[in-house]
């Protein structure tokens, strides 16, 4: 290992190394911005406007960070021009998305591949959750076993975090005929916990329910092919057990719609 110790008279060399370190960080941010904007353009060309908008916004912020950090005036001007172009396109896409929502034609689809990672509930659902959400209806026939109930609890936690005015969650699911007493006990525990956040939980049992759907009263409707049970099981002491973003998923499709009330 090479250890460099800078003495007081080595200030020039210390400054040079600091600038080199800062330059490396700056270059890293710039490369990240280019990568994100490239992804935005790809989504844009494919007509996938919601993820295109999100990527443009992320890339623009990264470009602005580079502009603030660089002292190269020419580079600043070039980046400002590009950022202005992307801001203009992002505003156009925002108008397109709003028109789709107004006319009831909004549809976004997310494909989760087999063993795909990075698909936590937060990454999938959080952008549709806000202070306007007061009531959430979840239809999922398979919140019956312990791990499925943990999935539902994780989703409830997400709602509590992002929906400050949340008042009620209604879950419609199937009854576990072999272990209904424990199933109800688990729901009672979640109900009691949610009540401390002034959120009411209502459980409805249905033996004929098949579809999986999440309805938010701010207009968003989310349909997940597998419902909330998208994650594969992992060992309790494996990476991904506590972090959903690191847990492999089953293959499924997520469809998002917007319906005006």
N, C-alpha and C positions, 0 to 999 in steps of 0.2 A: 504494500500500500504506500502511495506517495503522499507524504504529509508536507504541506507548504505552510510556513509560518511567515506572515508579513510583519516586518518590523516597521517602526515609524518612518524610516527613510525609504520604505518600499511602497509608499502611498500611491505612486504613479502606477505601479504594477497591480496593486490592489484595485484601483479604479478601473484599470483595463479589464481585469477579470470580472469585476462586477458588471461592466457594460456588456461584456461578452455573454454573461449569464442572462442579463435582461434581454439582450438581443435574441438569444435562444428561446426565451419564453415568448417574446413578441412574435417570432417566426412560427412558433407552435400555435399561437392563437390565430395567426393569419391563415395557416394551413387548415386549421379547424373550420374557420369561416368559409374558406373556399370549398371544403368538403360538404359543409351543410348547405351552402347555396347551390352546389351541383345537385344535391339530392332534391332541393326545392324545384329546380328547373326540370328535373326528371319527372317529378310528380305533376308539375304544371303541364308538361307536354302530354302526359298520360290522362289529363283531365281529372286528376285526383286533387281537387282544390283544397279541402281541409288540411291534409298533411302538407301540401305545398305551402299554404299560408303559415302554418306553424314553423316550417323549416325556414321560410324567408325571414320571419320575425326573429328566429334564433340566429340566423346568419348575419342579419343586419346588426344585431346587438354586438356580435363578435367583431364585425368591421368597425363599429363605432369605438369599441375598446381599443382596437389597433390604432385608429386615428388619434385618440387621446394620448396614446403612449409613445407614438413615434415623433421624432423631431425633424424628420425629412419632409420639408414643405411640399415637394413635388409628389411624393408618395401620398401625403395627406390629401392633396387635391384630387389625385386619381381615385383614391378610395372613397372620397366624398361623392364623386361623380357616380361611381358604381353603386354606392349605398343609396343615392337618390333614385337611381334606376330601379333598384330592388324594392325600395319603399313605394314607388309609384305602382309597380306591378302588384305588390302586396295589397295595396288599397283597392286595385281593380278586382283582385281575387276575393277580397272581403265583400265587395259589392255583389259578386257572382254568388257567393255562398249565402248572403242575405236574401237575394232574389230566390234562390232555391228553397230556402226556408219559408219565405213568404208564400210561395206557390205550392208548397207541400211536396216538392220534387227533390229535396235534399236526401242524399244517400251516400254514406261512406262505408267502405268495407275494409276490414283488416283480416288478413290471412295469417293464422298462427300455424307454423309448420310443426311437424312432429319433432319433438325434442328441442323446439325453439325456446330461447331464453330472452329475458328482457320484457316479459309481458305481465308485469304485476298488475293488480287491480288499479293501483294509482296511475300507472302509465296508460292503461286502457280507458279508465273512466273519469279521472279527475277533471279533465278539461270540460266536462259537461256538468260538473257540480259547482254550485255557487249559492249565494245567500237567497236566491229566489226559490230554491228547492225547500218546500215545507212538507211534502208528502212523497214517499217512494213506494212503489208497488213492485214486488219481486215475485215472479212466477217461475218456480223451478221444482219439478217433481222429485228431485233427488237431493233434498236436504234431510237425509234420514239417518245416516251413520255419523260417527264421531268426527271423522276428517271432513265430511261435508258440512257439518255444523260449524267447525272451525273456519271453513271457507266463508260461510255466511257471516260469522262474527267478524272476520277480517273486513268484509264488505261494509258491515255496520260501522266499524271503526273509521273507515274511509269517509262514510257519510257524515259522521259526527265531526270529523276534522274539517271537511270542506263545506259543509252546509250549515252555516251558523244559525239559520232560522228553522232547521228541521224539527218537525213536530211528530210525524208518524211514519212508521215503516209497516207495511203489510206484506207478509210472506204467505204465499199459497204454495203448498208442497204436498207430497205424498206421505201417508202414515207408514211408519215402520211397524208392521204387524207383529214381528217377532220381538220387538223391543220398544214398544210404544211408550211405556212408563218412563224409561230413561230418555227417550227422545223428547218427551214433554218436559222432563226435568231440565234438560239442557236448554230448551227454549225459555223456560221460566228463569233460569240464571241470566240469560242474555236480556230478557225483559226487565228484570230487576236492575241490572247494570245500566241499561239505557234510560231507565226512569230517573236516575241520578243526573242525567243530562237533559231532563225534561222531554224525552222522546218516548212515545208510546209504541210498543210492538204488538201487532195483532197477527196471530197465526191462524190460517185457514187450511184445513186438510181437504184434499181432493184425490179420489182414486181414479179419476178420468183425465187428469191434467197430463198433457204431453209436451206442449210448447214451453220454451224457456224465453222469458222476456223481462226486462227491467224498464219500468215506466217512471219517469220523473215529471213532476207537475210543472216544470219550467218548459216542457214541450219535447224533451228528448226521449226517444224510445231506443233501447239497446237490446238486440237479439243476439245471444251467444249460442252457437250450435250445441255446446256441451253444458250450457248453464254456467254456474260458478265453479263447477268441478273441472277446471281446465288443467290443473297441475298433476304431474306424475308424483307418485310417492317417492320420498328419499329417506335415507337413514337419518335418525334424529341427530346424529353427530356428523352429518355431511353438509358441505356448502350448499346453500339453497333451502335448508330446512326453515330458517327464520327469515330469509330474504327472498321474497317472491321473484324479484328480478333475476335471481340466480338459479331458480328452480326450472327444470325442463318441463315443457308442456305437452299435452296431447294435441294432435292436429285438430283444428276447428276453425270456424269462421265467425267473425263478429260483424254484424250489420247494424249501422246507426242511422236512425231516421229522425226527422224533426216534424212535429205536428202542431200546428197552431191550435190554441184552445179557443 
